[in-house]
Amino acid sequence: MVEIYIKDIQLIYNDKNFDANLRGEIEIEVIARKGDEVITQNFRQKGSKWIAPSYSSKDLEPFLYSLFADSIDQIVLRLTRM
C-alpha cells in the first residue's frame, strides 16, 4: 500500500524581467507499507522558466503539470528500487 501526500505547493510569478520569472516547488511525502514495514520518503521538485507576461492562472497550468509529472517520475523510480 502506498500513500501520497502533497505537503506544499509554491508558485511564484514575477513579470518584471526577462530571466526565469516563474518559479515553483512541490513537496510530497510518500508512505509505503509492506506488511509490518513502513517506509516514509519525502520528495521536493523545483523548477523555473520564463513565460510571457500574464495575468491568467491558465498560463501557469503547464508549468505546474510538469512539476507534478517530474515528481511522479521520481516517486515511481524510487519505489521500483525498494
TORMAR-230451 format. One line per field, with one value per residue: x, y, z of N, C-alpha, C in turn; residue number from 1. Coordinates in nm, 2 decimals, padded with zeros to 4 digits, m for minus. Example, Ala and Ser with C-alpha at 12.3 -4.5 7.8 and 13.67 -1.06 7.14 Angstrom:
TORMAR-230451
nx <- [01.32  01.28]
ny <- [m00.57  m00.22]
nz <- [00.78  00.71]
cax <- [01.23  01.37]
cay <- [m00.45  m00.11]
caz <- [00.78  00.71]
cx <- [01.32  01.29]
cy <- [m00.33  00.00]
cz <- [00.78  00.79]
k <- [1  2]
//
This chain:
TORMAR-230451
nx <- [00.08  00.05  00.08  00.02  00.11  00.05  00.25  00.32  00.29  00.43  00.41  00.56  00.54  00.69  00.67  00.86  01.11  01.33  01.45  01.43  01.11  00.91  00.87  00.87  00.78  00.73  00.64  00.63  00.51  00.57  00.44  00.51  00.38  00.45  00.36  00.45  00.64  00.72  00.79  00.89  00.92  01.04  00.99  01.11  01.05  01.18  01.15  01.20  01.13  01.10  00.82  00.59  00.46  00.18  m00.15  m00.32  m00.43  m00.43  m00.21  m00.02  m00.07  00.05  00.32  00.29  00.18  00.41  00.59  00.45  00.45  00.73  00.78  00.62  00.75  01.00  00.91  00.80  01.03  01.20  01.04  01.03  01.28  01.28]
ny <- [m00.12  00.22  00.55  00.89  01.22  01.56  01.80  02.07  02.33  02.57  02.85  03.11  03.40  03.65  03.93  04.12  04.10  03.95  03.71  03.39  03.39  03.26  03.05  02.74  02.51  02.18  01.98  01.65  01.38  01.04  00.74  00.41  00.09  m00.23  m00.52  m00.54  m00.34  00.00  00.26  00.59  00.85  01.16  01.40  01.66  01.88  02.12  02.40  02.63  02.89  03.10  03.29  03.46  03.79  03.76  03.75  03.55  03.25  03.02  03.01  02.92  02.66  02.46  02.46  02.39  02.13  02.01  02.01  01.84  01.60  01.55  01.50  01.27  01.09  01.07  00.96  00.71  00.59  00.57  00.40  00.17  00.07  m00.02]
nz <- [00.00  m00.08  00.02  m00.07  m00.01  m00.06  00.05  00.03  m00.20  m00.41  m00.62  m00.78  m00.95  m01.14  m01.32  m01.40  m01.53  m01.78  m01.73  m01.57  m01.47  m01.35  m01.09  m00.92  m00.66  m00.53  m00.26  m00.16  00.03  00.07  00.18  00.22  00.27  00.36  00.47  00.80  00.77  00.73  00.52  00.49  00.27  00.14  m00.11  m00.31  m00.56  m00.78  m01.00  m01.27  m01.51  m01.80  m01.88  m02.10  m02.01  m01.80  m01.67  m01.60  m01.46  m01.61  m01.77  m01.60  m01.56  m01.74  m01.64  m01.37  m01.41  m01.53  m01.31  m01.13  m01.29  m01.31  m01.04  m00.99  m01.16  m01.02  m00.78  m00.87  m00.98  m00.75  m00.58  m00.73  m00.69  m00.43]
cax <- [00.00  00.13  00.00  00.10  00.05  00.11  00.27  00.34  00.30  00.45  00.43  00.59  00.55  00.73  00.67  00.94  01.24  01.34  01.51  01.33  01.02  00.82  00.94  00.78  00.83  00.63  00.69  00.54  00.55  00.52  00.45  00.49  00.36  00.46  00.35  00.48  00.74  00.67  00.90  00.85  01.02  01.00  01.03  01.09  01.07  01.18  01.17  01.19  01.13  01.05  00.69  00.55  00.38  00.05  m00.23  m00.41  m00.37  m00.42  m00.07  00.07  m00.10  00.15  00.44  00.25  00.17  00.54  00.64  00.39  00.50  00.86  00.77  00.57  00.86  01.10  00.85  00.80  01.17  01.25  00.96  01.07  01.41  01.26]
cay <- [00.00  00.35  00.68  01.00  01.34  01.68  01.88  02.21  02.38  02.72  02.90  03.25  03.46  03.79  03.97  04.24  04.08  03.85  03.59  03.30  03.47  03.17  02.95  02.66  02.40  02.09  01.89  01.54  01.27  00.90  00.63  00.28  m00.01  m00.37  m00.60  m00.45  m00.24  00.13  00.35  00.72  00.93  01.30  01.44  01.80  01.91  02.26  02.43  02.77  02.91  03.23  03.29  03.59  03.85  03.70  03.77  03.44  03.12  02.91  03.01  02.85  02.52  02.36  02.45  02.31  01.99  01.95  01.98  01.72  01.49  01.52  01.44  01.13  01.01  01.04  00.86  00.57  00.54  00.53  00.29  00.04  00.03  m00.07]
caz <- [00.00  m00.09  00.04  m00.13  00.05  m00.11  00.17  00.00  m00.34  m00.42  m00.75  m00.77  m01.08  m01.13  m01.46  m01.42  m01.60  m01.89  m01.68  m01.52  m01.40  m01.29  m01.01  m00.84  m00.58  m00.48  m00.16  m00.15  00.12  00.03  00.28  00.16  00.37  00.31  00.59  00.91  00.74  00.69  00.47  00.46  00.19  00.10  m00.25  m00.34  m00.70  m00.80  m01.14  m01.31  m01.65  m01.84  m01.96  m02.13  m01.91  m01.80  m01.55  m01.60  m01.40  m01.71  m01.82  m01.50  m01.55  m01.79  m01.56  m01.26  m01.46  m01.54  m01.18  m01.08  m01.37  m01.27  m00.90  m01.00  m01.22  m00.91  m00.69  m00.93  m00.99  m00.62  m00.53  m00.80  m00.63  m00.30]
cx <- [00.09  00.04  00.09  00.03  00.13  00.12  00.27  00.35  00.32  00.48  00.45  00.61  00.59  00.75  00.76  01.08  01.22  01.42  01.40  01.24  00.91  00.89  00.84  00.85  00.71  00.70  00.59  00.60  00.49  00.54  00.41  00.48  00.37  00.47  00.36  00.58  00.68  00.79  00.84  00.96  00.96  01.06  01.01  01.14  01.07  01.20  01.15  01.19  01.08  00.92  00.66  00.46  00.23  m00.02  m00.34  m00.35  m00.36  m00.28  00.02  00.05  00.00  00.28  00.41  00.24  00.31  00.61  00.58  00.44  00.64  00.86  00.72  00.68  00.96  01.04  00.85  00.94  01.22  01.17  01.00  01.20  01.40  01.25]
cy <- [00.12  00.46  00.79  01.13  01.46  01.77  02.03  02.23  02.53  02.75  03.05  03.30  03.61  03.84  04.09  04.22  03.97  03.73  03.50  03.37  03.39  03.06  02.87  02.55  02.32  02.00  01.78  01.44  01.14  00.81  00.50  00.17  m00.15  m00.46  m00.50  m00.34  m00.11  00.21  00.48  00.79  01.06  01.33  01.59  01.83  02.06  02.28  02.58  02.78  03.05  03.21  03.44  03.66  03.80  03.74  03.66  03.31  03.01  02.90  02.94  02.70  02.42  02.35  02.37  02.16  01.93  01.92  01.86  01.59  01.45  01.45  01.30  01.04  00.98  00.94  00.72  00.51  00.49  00.41  00.16  m00.01  m00.03  m00.22]
cz <- [00.00  m00.07  00.00  m00.07  m00.01  00.02  00.15  m00.15  m00.34  m00.56  m00.73  m00.91  m01.06  m01.28  m01.49  m01.49  m01.71  m01.85  m01.64  m01.43  m01.33  m01.22  m00.93  m00.77  m00.53  m00.38  m00.14  m00.05  00.07  00.14  00.22  00.27  00.31  00.43  00.71  00.89  00.68  00.64  00.43  00.38  00.15  m00.03  m00.26  m00.48  m00.72  m00.95  m01.16  m01.46  m01.68  m01.91  m01.99  m02.03  m01.92  m01.67  m01.54  m01.55  m01.50  m01.77  m01.73  m01.50  m01.62  m01.71  m01.43  m01.29  m01.47  m01.41  m01.12  m01.16  m01.33  m01.13  m00.91  m01.06  m01.11  m00.82  m00.74  m00.94  m00.85  m00.56  m00.60  m00.75  m00.50  m00.30]
k <- [1  2  3  4  5  6  7  8  9  10  11  12  13  14  15  16  17  18  19  20  21  22  23  24  25  26  27  28  29  30  31  32  33  34  35  36  37  38  39  40  41  42  43  44  45  46  47  48  49  50  51  52  53  54  55  56  57  58  59  60  61  62  63  64  65  66  67  68  69  70  71  72  73  74  75  76  77  78  79  80  81  82]
//
